[in-house]
């Protein structure tokens, strides 16, 4: 096993810069997930790590060894792609054994490695089948098993579950988490799925336009986003954003006025002058709906009932900002109904004009 160090990693295709100086340290045995919108550079960064893309500038270390000029086959890495890439004419056993055979491993060593991987993934009964006889989830297990038999220092996963249906993705997430606990090997996982990132990662790396926006544990990023991008990217439904201006301060905490003239009390430190534009952020589960009183007046636009919870979509009266609230599933809400949104100060995030979070250190 090995950790990774990325120091000032840049990648350019001609004059087009796609990675802008990535600095990142991944601990030995850590499960790290790269997330970000399409085109943010997460798959490019993964390909740089495995050697499929040449580094334009910076240094990559796996363990103590600088890997910039080391061929992919010699980096101690195994990669699992979005497509299973199984040989259709080979059995499951032969697909899993193929890499070891190319490396010149002995017959008994190959058999031991394949059987161990099959036991870990619970696919012993599938070893004689061909890929066409397998379900999508079974094929993905075989692809992962092919990586396991190589006993790599680092596993790389490039959106491996995106071709599976919803129920299989849930099952495979659990199996991947169990696999990591058993192998304790460094794993780097690329996904656009926030649920995968939140449930699998020890740490999440949020990428945007080839730059790292924030690195941290899933709950740290969810509850303490550094900026508007991270706040808006993590969470489903997304965080609500409300434009406002600094009204003043109270007990050294900012108060913010919204377009509806509602004054919101926050826990943000009073570091901004009155009249400064800010953005208030609040998660859908941290807002309550009231028929009248203080808060932001809004009207119901749509209701999404999911059984155990309901999401109420609203438009703010004064600004027409789109808002969403996780609400009581037993209560009925009518389209066009007027309500007031309230939240406790501790649940409100304040972002300055540059989109950076205003909070206590």
Buried (B, 14 or more C-beta within 10 A) or exposed (E): BBBBBBBEBBBBEEEEBBBBBBEBEBEBBBBBBBBBEEEBBBBBBBBBBBBEBEBBBBEBBBBEEEBBEBEEEEBBBBBBEBEBEBEEEBBBBBBBBBBBEEEEBEEEEBBEBBBBBBEBBEBEEBBEBBBEEBEBBBBBBBBBBBBBBBBBBBBBBBBBBEBBEEEBBBEBBEBBBEBBEEBEBBBBBBBBBBEBBBBBBBBBBBBBBBBBBBBBBBEBBBBBBBBBBBBBBBBEBBBBBBBBBBBBBEEEBBBBBBBBEBBBBBBBBBBBEEEBEBBBBBBBBBBBBEEEEEBBBBBBBEBEEEEEEBBBBBBBBEBEBBBBBBBEEEEEBEEEBEBBBBBEBEBBBBBBEEBEBBBEE
